[in-house]
Amino acid sequence: MAGLLTDSLARRNGHDQEPAKAMVFDLQINSASPELSIHTLDRERDRNCRSVRVRGDLRLIAHRTEVSPSPQCADHHAGEVKRVMKVFKL
């Protein structure tokens, strides 16, 4: 899982990397913060998939666990969702 997140962050330019990394940190520290814009990905088979708005159309895809959302990848407007679904066979 961490490899997928690391790879997707590496593909982002510096302008996108910094806020995405900050969002991963914020998500792990306090996923219940009202400042976070978290949405369920309704069309996916796994109802635990979430899209977290980083800024503009940059999204962080996370899988909700019992403890907190687990970041999976970062991409522009959920373009990476299909790839995440294939990796996790969801």
N, C-alpha and C positions, 0 to 999 in steps of 0.2 A: 504494500500500500504506500509506504513512504517513498518508494522508488517512482511510482506514478506521479505523486505530488512533486517530487524533486525534478523529474523530467519536465513536467508541465511548467514549473517555475523557470527552469533553465531556458525554455523556448520563449519566454516573455522578455521584452526589452526592459531596461532598468526603470523606465517610467512606470511600467506595470508591475515589476517584481517587488518593489518596495512596499506599495500598499497591499499587495497580496500577502506578503510575508507578515505584515502587521496585522492583517485580518486573521491569519492562521493563529497568531499569538492571542489576539482578542477573543477568538472563538474558543480557544482552549482555557483561557482564564475565566471568562464569564459568558457562556453561551446563552444565558437568559437575559442579557442586556437588551433593553428596549431600543438601543441605538443600532442594533444589528438588524438588517433586513433579511430575514430567513424565510424561504418559501418551500413548500413541499412540491416535488416534481410529480404532479398528478398523473401523468401519462406513463410513468414507469411502473413496472410490476412490483418493485420493492418500494413500499410506502415510507421507508426510512431514508430515502434519498432527498437531500435538501440542496437548494441553490441559495448561496449567500452573496448578496450584492457587495462588491468591493468598492467600485465607483464606476460611473458611466455604464458601459455594457460589460465590464469585466466581472466575472462571477467565479466564486469558489464553490466547487461541488463537494458536498460532505455526505457522509453516511452516518445517520444518527445511531448511537449506541446507548446502552443503559446509563453510561456515565456522562458522555458529552458527544457532540458531533465530531466525527473523525474526518478531517480534510482529506480529499482524494486527489483533486486536481484544480488548476486555475486556467480559465480560458475566457475568451470573449463570448458572452451571452450563451452559455451552456453548449458551445460547439463541441465540447469534450464529453458530453453526457453519454453519447452512444459508445464511445471508446471505454468509458468507465463501466458501463453496463456489460460490455463484452468481457472485460477483464474479470469482473466479479460474477459473470454468468447470471445476471439478474434479469 
